Amino acid sequence: MSEAPANSAEESAVPSTKPSKPGKASVFTVLLVIFIDLLGFGMVLPMLPYLTKYCDAPMWAVNAFDWLGMPQAGTEGFGTYAVLIALMTFSFSLAQFVVAPIWGRLSDRVGRKPVLSLSLTGYIGSWVLFYLAFAEFQSIDLLIVSRLLAGLFAANISTAQAYMADVYPPEKRSKAMGLVGAAFGLGFTLGPALGAGAIALSGYFGANDLTSLSMPIVAALVLTTIALCLCVFKLPESLPKELRGAVQRQRGRRLARLIAAARKPVIGSLLVSFFTVTFGFVVLETFYSPFNSFVLEFPPETNGVLFSIVGVVIVIVQGGMISRLTKKFGPWKLLFTGLVMQGVSLVMFGFMWELWQVVLVTIGLAFGNSLTNPSILGLISQNAEATDQGGTMGLTQSSSAFGRLLGPIMAGMVWGYAGPQWTFVAGGGLILLTIPLAFVAYKRRPAA
């Protein structure tokens, strides 16, 4: 189904095909905001299994696992805590799935900067609650609630993607999405290492284990506050008032237009592909750290280094290589290559026991994901209308959030019933099954 042509007001309001000099400065600022925000998150993520060890498993969780008959259940079993960590991911994704399209449409209506500022403010509140949940109450229930609050304000990535789409022409969208991914990856490169360093430094000065493990949370709170200040005082708006006016005049047609965009053969197939890829890859995001902690018994420092390796690969590929690779091979070939690398590496991961094996498979996973995500996002953005970039990216994040919503549930059930290794086999197999779906989108692509 083709969309109705944009009216003349919209056409005249479409941003220039090349970013202006102020646009280049604003690109740097928005990437810096994302980097600082993800730096804080990267400091805490590898530490989740170690944080939960200091919390009592809620009785409702123990009773539920016993009722389900999971062999790993029980307050002393690592299966209970691994599934509770998955529930934190589930709560975040549930909230994000509900609000992501709302944030995207709101950014089309009022601009990118207000939405970024509001989302970062909400993130600050979630970090405050997260700190209290661990440092003061050792409550997994409150940890889950804090992740739910963070999900409600998880508009920063999708809005940043829309911001980049505002200032980059369609043929450079894969590069633009790659830059967002590179900022994301750079935060994960330094975040885990800095988190491990904060723990070690506080221990050196005589802090107990509970205080030491709280230090990355405090650092994440401070870094998110810095990101908010940059957004409020340094980041210019990327969406012209003329386009925002056009969006407001078309309020009644917005949902219909976004549905029409999703029904376009390429966008629709790629949205489903992004969902299935995320569904499979969330297994790694959710259970990578618990597997290293509970099964392989790596210490926090080693786990932090492994997360840093993921970030290094993402920065190298999405920050420097993706543009040249896209020019040489095109986004479709990169997409299929990334899917194969992710699927095969994820299947292998659960059967790696030596540290060097884990490192090699981790590099393959990160490289494949670095090819897949910017390729999908760039292809979706190329096929979306200029005035619908925020809404379309919101739909994209909703498809991703839906995968993150269902993925932890599936992975947690497999972990509990079949064992940790088969969790990764299931996730990798699902990513491999995405290849035929992506091929359908490729066959339906526009001729031009």
Secondary structure by P-SEA (a helix, b strand, c coil): cccccccaaaaaacccccccaaaaaaaaaaaaaaaaaaaaaaacccaaaaaaaaccccaaaaaaaaaacccccccccaaaaaaaaaaaaaaaaaaaaacaaaaaaaaaaccaaaaaaaaaaaaaaaaaaaaaaccccccaaaaaaaaaaaaaacaaaaaaaaaaaacccccaaaaaaaaaaaaaaaaaaaaaaaaaaaaaaaaaacccaaaaaaaaaaaaaaaaaaaaaaaaccccccccaaaaaaaaaaccaaaaaaaaaaacaaaaaaaaaaaaaaaaaccccccaaaaacccccccaaaaaaaaaaaaaaaaaaccccaaaaaaaccaaaaaaaaaaaaaaaaaaccccccaaaaaaaaaaaaaaaaacaaaaaaaaaaaccccaaaaaaaaaaaaaaaaaaaaaaaaaaaaacccaaaaaaaaaaaaaaaaaaaaaaaaacccc
